[in-house]
Amino acid sequence: MGLKAIIFGSSGQDGFYLTRLLERHGYEVIGFSRRGLIKGDVSNYGFVEESVRRIQPSYIFHFAATSTTQHYALFENHQSISTGTLNILESVRVHCPNAKVFLAGSAMQFKNDGLPVDELTPFEASSPYAIARIQSVYAARYYRDKFGLKIYVGYLFNHDSPLRTEQHVNQKIVSAVKRISAGSVERLKLGNIDVKKEFNYAEDIVQAIWILVKQNDIFEVVIGSGEAYSIKDWVQYCFSKINKRWQDYIEINEGYIPEYKILISNPKLIKSLGWKSNINFPELADVMLGKVEINPKKEKFTE
């Protein structure tokens, strides 16, 4: 019958890199998204159930979401994350109980007191996005405990790649630097550049996901490097690569209030499974600036 995997939310950077990884391991990957080549809505139970019943995958990965914590995405994220999770888990229970399911979690669903976040850090319903992620985890625990399904959750910390859109600040900065290098005299508006976060490479993150779902003892892990840098560090490094003073091109919004001052993981558990990040902070910037050609694909993805 062959090795098969389903990815819901396949048109994002995580779906792209995971598809490449799975295909290297001999899997036929069926990717669904609202805007991809194969359209499918994970919030539609009939569609999800029929897909799982028909395809009989060995693995299912759920990445579908809108990448914002803002209130305007309340219902959209509830439908894709919360309802989507229930649709997947119930379909697996009924039609494909031996499949392994991975659910993408987020660093943003934890209480953040500035200390490294690990698997024992309590959740905090700080946004509609966090609420949806938290509900998804409790659904996973219910189906895991009640029905014995193998359901994994990876709490993903910030990660980027050349496939990001300018909706994400790292790519926003990189794109502006490229235009300025080509002669633009624009001034880029940014919020608080003293905020510290992780700068992980998306391909490293999906390798961690693969390591997680290949074992049967640990089902929930935070996935990140455990190394934090400020947005200012990113700005300084990117502008240094084109020999420009960043102060001449950056305008700071002094009234901007960030969601956090620092967000960093304690990746001890995922590292105990044999994972490590391969691309560090300056290497990620070089990749996104096009100074290093790790991934030649130029498209940018939004989901």
N, C-alpha and C positions, 0 to 999 in steps of 0.2 A: 504493500500500500504506500510505502515511502514515508519519509520524514516530513512533517508539515508543521508550520507555525503560523499563528494569526497575530497580527499587530493591529490593534485599534489605536487610531491616532498616528498612522504611519507616515504622514507627510512632514512631521517635524524632524529636527536634527537627530533626536534619539532614535526615531523610527528608521531614519536613513542609515545611521551607523550600525544599528542592530541588524537591519536587513543584510548589510554587507557581511557582518560577522556570521549570521546564521547560514547564509548561502555558502560561505567558506566551509562550514561544517556539514554541508550536504542537505540542508533543509530547503524545502519549497516554502517560500514566504508569501502569505496572502495578506496584503496590507489594506486596511480600510481607513478612510478618513472622509470628512465632509468636503474636502477640497482636493483630494488626490485623484489619481487615475482611476482607482476603484472606489466609488463613493459608497459610504455606508454610515449610518447613524447609530452609534453605540447606545443611545438612549431609547432606541426602538427595540423592544424585547422580541418582537416577531422576527426582525432581521437578525439579531444576535443569535437567537435560538436556532433558526434555520441554518445559519452559517456554521455554528458549532456542530450541529447534527450532521450536516453534509460533509464538512471538511475533516472532522475527527482529528483535530490537531494534537500533537504531543505537548505543545506549549502555546500559551496565550499571553500576550503582553498588552497591558492597558496604559497608554500614554495620553489618551484624548483629554484635552482640557484647554481652557483659555488662560494664557500665561499672564494673569493679573490678579491682584488681591482686591481690586477696586469693587465697590458695591454694585456698579452697573452690570457686572457679569454674574450677579447672584444666581439667576435662574439658569443661565447657560452652563455655569460650572456645576450647579447641582445636577443638571440633567446629564452632562457628560461624565462627571466624576462619580457622583453618588448613585444615580440611577443606572449609569453605565456599568458600574461595579456589580450592582445587584443583578442586572441582566446577564452579565458574563457568568457570575457564580452560579446562578440558578440554572442556566443553560448547561454548564459543565456538570452540575449535580445530576441533571436529568439525562443527558446524552453522552457525556464524555468524562466520567468521574476519575479517570486515570491521568487526565491532562494536568500539567503544572501551569499555574496562573501567576503572573507577576503583575502587581499593581504599583504604579509610580506614586510614591508619597513625596512630601516636600519638607525642606527645612523650615518653611514658614508655618507649619502646623504645631510647632513646639513653643513652649514658654521660653523666652529668650532673656536671660538675665546677664548676658555678656560672657558667660562661661561656655566651654565647648559642649555641644549638644551630643548626647548619646541615646541609646535605646531606652534608657530609664528616665530620661527627661520627660516631665509631664507635658501633655498636649495643652494648647491654649487656643480657644476659639476667637482669635483676634481679627478675623475677616471672614466673609462668606467663602472665600477660597479655602481657608483653613478648616472651616466647618465641614465642607464637602470632603476634604481629605481625611479628616478625623472620622466621619461617618463611614467612609470607604474602609478604613482600617478595622473598625468594629464589625463591619459586615464580613471582612476577611476572617477575623477571629471566630465569629459565629459559625461560618461554614467550615472552617478548619476544625473546630472543636466538636461541632454537632455531627458533621458528615465525613470527617477525615480527609477532606480535600487538601491537596498540597498547594497552598496559596502563600505567595511571598510578597513582602512589601519592602521596597527600597526607598528610604527617605533621601531624596536627591538634593545635594547642595549645589550652589550656583555652578553651572557649567556652560561653556560656550564653544563655538566653532565658526568657521567661515560661513556656515549655513544659517546663522542667526540673521534676523531682520534688525533694522534700526530701532524697533520698539524696545530692544534691550540695550542698556547703556553702554556696554562694552563695544558692541558693534556700532552704535551711534558715534562713539569716539573714533573708532577705527575708520569708519567711512569718512568722517570729517577730515581726519588726518590725511587720508588718501587724496581727497579733493584739494586740500591746502597744499599738499606736495605738488599737485598738478597746476597750482597757480591761484586757487581760490583765496579770497581775502575775507571770507566769512568769519563770524564770531559764533562759537558754539555755546549755547546756554545749557548749563548743568546745575544740578542741585548741590547737596552737601557732598563735596568730594573727599571729606575725611572719613566717610563711612567705610568700614572694613568688611570684606567678605572673601569667600574663596573664589579662585580663578582656575576652575578645573576644565579639562578638555573633554568634550562630549564622548569621543571614542573611548577614552579611559573609563568613563562612567558606565557605558554599556558593557564593557568587558567585566566590570564588577558585577553588573546584573547577571551576566552569563555565569560567572563563577557562583553566584548565590543560588541560582535555580538548578544548578547541576548537583547540588548536595541536598541532603534530606534531614539535617539536624537543626539548622538555624533558619528562621523564616522571616525575621524582621531585622534590618540593619540600616544604620545611617551610612550613606555613601558620599565621601568627600575626602579631601586631602589632609584636612586638619591644619592647613596653612592659610592665613588670612593676610590680605594686602588691601590698602585703601584704593579708592577710585583715583585719588590723586597720584598714587604710585603708577597706575595704569596710564593716566594722562601723561605723566612725565616720561615714562618709558616710550610710549608711542611717538610723542613729539621728538624725543631724542633720536629716533630712527630716521627722521627727515631733517635733522639739524635745525629745528625751529624752537623758539621760546614759547612754551605753552601759554604763558601769561598774555601773549599778544593775540591769542585766538580764543580764549575761554572767558566766558562771562558767567559769574556765579550768581545764582538766585539766593540771596541772603535769607529770604523768608521761607525757603523750602524746609519742610519738616520731614526727615526720613523715617522710614518704618522701624529702623534699628540703627544702632551705632556700630555694632559688630555682630556677625553671624558666622559661626565657625563650628565645625564638627569634631567629634572624637571618633576617628575611624578605626579604633582598635579591633573591633569585632570583625569588620570586613577584611581587614589586613590579616587577621588570624586565619582566614580562609585562603590566603595566598595572593591577595590582590595588592597591587601598588600602582600609583599613578606614574605614567611614563613621560608626560608632557608637563613641564613646570611653568611658572608664571611668565618669564620672558619668552619661552618657546611658544606658548599659546599666543602671545602678542605677535610674534614673528609669523606664525601660521596665519593669523587673521589679517595681518598686514600684507600677506603675500610674499614675505621675505623667505619663507621656507615652504616648499611645495609638498605638504603631506597629503592633502586632498585637493585635486584639481577641479572638482565639481564646483560650478559657480552659482548654481541656483540657491535661492534663499527660501526657507520654509517658515510657516507661521504657526502651525498647530503643535 
